[in-house]
């Protein structure tokens, strides 16, 4: 397959994979396209569909200049098929095929495994758009609304990336799976999305920021692992997706940071020293730090569940096959086969949490989750530094890995954020201190009043330090047509 660094616009679907000469795949994608547009049009409120939005669009895969910014109406956004350039003489990085040439076609013995990984990854992309479909109605600024839509269109493009692989390499089965990606729906009782976190609601903008910080970070870890797949087309696809994913986590980290900054500024202006004086702080029209901590704990634990069971034969099989590697596999100094290696894994036995050494091959999920936690802790350090600089005595923390879990060894076990095992009765009595309550949600919702004037911001969030594409603070990111 020929991969170009620039994007061809000679077909309905912009691409750098030579679609114009691949008639079978081109026809399949053109057939799939109307269903996608119909799905998109039903998701985004009509008042925003005809509003030109200042969006970045990929025009190539060269890191020095891969995107351009311009106004575009979202239904007219050019979702494309973009693969990173092929690495010459690339080899399989892990498992029993370590050192063999990377596969350019699907190896028959791993066909089902590969298809499932691609479908699961593809299923998360439209799910997040579905979860965020109502946020435009309560945007705190044009800047934030534009960022929401940028995340949405790029998640849509990531869906296209997986659909291309299904059409190109998996025949009729692949086409049927691609159709299924538009038939499932986040939160649906009849046909929900495949992973639990993608069936949760995103009811407010703080949830959105925490989702893009924590859950999109899980996406980054999964994409990084798939970017080293021995199946080269999947590797090249995910390598470029990671480039776009970075902005999504930026939106999350800076969004949460701006909420925190506004709260600290409001507390200082009102002379409030105690961050737990929640009623007085809420009277200022900002979100108190303890409530942000509860929301943070919820989104973090939901994201931990996305990594699956700590010990997993499926993860071991994918690694051993060379289909999915570890995070930054190329930087790990070992034999990349893990035949005799071990890795520490937490277990829960007789009411006690303890750490045991498990075969590293079956603990692939655990290692990836540990890497995720290290990566996620960086944002908390920066948020805490900003709080300290503001003179407020408060620190955000990540809860224990066993807290509020639905999947894995800790599923359903009553464990506190500090890792203490308690009774179910104690958990029920204390959970409101650790996780957001309906009252917390209702208060946050009361702040969700739209602010659509260019350069203006809702009272519960601080302006960004720098505009998108270095634009001035009063730049019109969206030319709203609200009729």
C-alpha positions, 0 to 999 in steps of 0.5 A: 500500500502506498502511503503519502505524506500529503492528503489527496482530495480526489475522492469523497473521503480525503486520504493518503492511502491511494483510495482512488485506485482501490475501487472495492474499498472506496465503494464500501466507504462511500456506501458507509458515508451516508449513514455516518453523516446521518448519525452525525447530524442527529447528534449535534444540535441543529443550531450549531450545524450551520455555524462555521467553527474555527477548526484544525483539519489534517492536511498531511502526516508530516509532524512539522505541518500536518494541520491547517486552521480555518472556518468550516461547518461541521457536517462539511468537515473532511473526515479522512483516512490518514496513516503515518509514513511506513517505517522501512524494514520495521519488525514486530517488537514483541512476542513469539514473532519478535524481530520478524518483518511487520505484517502488511496483511492480516495473518490468518491465525490472528484475524479474529483477535485483530478484528476485535481489537480494532472494533473495540477501539473503533467503538469508543470513538463515536461513543464519546461524541454521543456522551458529549452531545448536549454540552454545546447547549451550556458552553462556558465560552466560544473557546470551550465550545470550539474545543468541544467540537474539535474533539468531536470531529477528531473522534469522528475521524478516528472512527473513520480510521478504524472503519477503513481498516475493517473495510480494507482488511476484513472483507464482509465481516469487516463491513458488518462490524463497521455498520455495527459501529453506527448501530450501537449507542452510548447508554442504550439499553438494547445496544450499548457501547462495548466498554462501560465507561463509554455508557456513562453520562457526561452531564456537565463541563467539569465532567467533560474536562475530566473525561478528556483528561482521564478517559482520553488518556486511557485512549492514548495508552491503548493507541500507543500500545497498538501503534507498536502492533506487528500489523503495520497498517494498524500501527501507522493508523494509531501513530497518527491518531496519537498526534491528534489525541494530544489536543484532547488531553490538553483540553482536559488538563487546562479545562480542569486547571481553569476551573481550579484557578477560578475557584481559588481566585474567588476564595481569595477575593472573598477572604475564604481560607477553608476549602471545606467551607463548601456552602460559602464557596458555592455562593460565589458561583464556583465549584468547591475543590472537594467536589472537584476531588470527588468528580476526579475520583469517579472519572479516574476509577471509571478509566481504570476499569477500561484496562480490564482485568489485572491478570488476563490471558487475552492480553497475554495472547495479544502480546505474544502474537505481536498484535499489541505491545506494552506502552513504549515497548521500544524503550523497555530493556528486556527480551520483549517475550516475557517467557520467565519474567514476573510483574507485581499485581495486587490481589484481594484475599480474605479482606486483605489487599496484598501484592504478589508476583504474577507472570509478566505475560499475563500481567500486561494490563496491570503494567499498562494501567500502572503506566497510565497512573504515572502519566495521569499523576502529572496533571495533579501535580500541576493542579496542586502547584497552582493551588499552592501558589494561590495560597489555598491549603488543599491537594488533589489525590488519586484514590487507591486502585481498589476504590470504586471498581467494577472490573478486576480483582477489586470489583464490588469490594468496599475499599476506601480512597486510601486503600482500607477495606471496610464493611459495605455498611461503612461504605454506604455511609461514607460514599457521599464523601468520596464520590459525587452525589446528586446534590453535587451534580445539581449544583454543578448543573445550576452553573451550566449557563451558556456564554456565547459572546466572543471573549466572555467566560462563565463565572465558574471558569477562568479564561485560558492563558493562550488562545487556540492558534495563538488567537487574541482573547476576543477572537470569534471561534464560532460564527454562531447561527442560532436560529 
